[in-house]
Amino acid sequence: MKRLKGESSKWISEKFAGLCGFSWQDAYGAFSIGHSQIGKTIRYIQRQRVHHTKETFEMEYRQFLHVHDIEAEER
């Protein structure tokens, strides 16, 4: 994960010079999907901006953790 964050930070700073000072947060989560969920996941990503006008990322994330019985790490 460290390498992914480092390489993507480098790419962002090279590609989007206007994002001066960009950095990832310290913590992260990694989730996977099954092959049968690819279409649904693509549609979610395409509609994400509109979706988050109705429900914040934090609300959605906490609900996801709850549904999957994962304890949230508060920082």
N, C-alpha and C positions, 0 to 999 in steps of 0.2 A: 504494500500500500504506500509505503514511504516513497518508493521509486515512481509509482504512478502519480502521486501528488507532485513530486519534484519535476517530472517530465512535463506534466500538464501545466504547471505553473510557468515553466520555461516557454512552452508553446503559446500560452495566453499572453505573456509579456512581449513575445516577439510578434505575434499576430495582431494584438490589440494594444497598441502603444498608449491609447487613452486610458487604459485601466491601470495607471501608475499606482503601485502599492498593493496590487492584488495579492491576496494570500488565502489559502484554505484554512478552515477552522482546525483546531487541534484534534478533535475527536471525529470519528467517522463510523459509518455502518455499511455493511456489504450484504446484499441480498441477491438471490438468484431467482430465475423463473424457469418454468418448464417450457419445452418446445411448443406445447399447445397454447401457451400464453403470449407468444410473440406478437400476434396481431393486436391483442388487447393492450399490451404494453406500448406498442407503437402509437395506438390511438390515444392512450393516456398521455404520452409525451407530447403529441401534437396538440392536445387540448389543455395542457397543463396550465398555461397562463390564464385562461378563462376559468378553469376549475378552481384555481387558487384565489379567485376574486370572491368565491362563495365559502371556501373552507381554507384556512391557512395551512401551510405545510406542517407546522407544529401540531395542529389539531389532527390532521390526517396521519401523521407519524405516530402520535400517541395512540390513536385508534388502532393502527396497524400492530403496534406492540401489544396492546391489550388483547386483540383478537388472537394473536399468536402466543399469548402467555409469556411475553418477554418483558423482563423488568427494565424500566427506563433507568439510565444512569444520569442522574442530575448533576450538572456542573454549573 
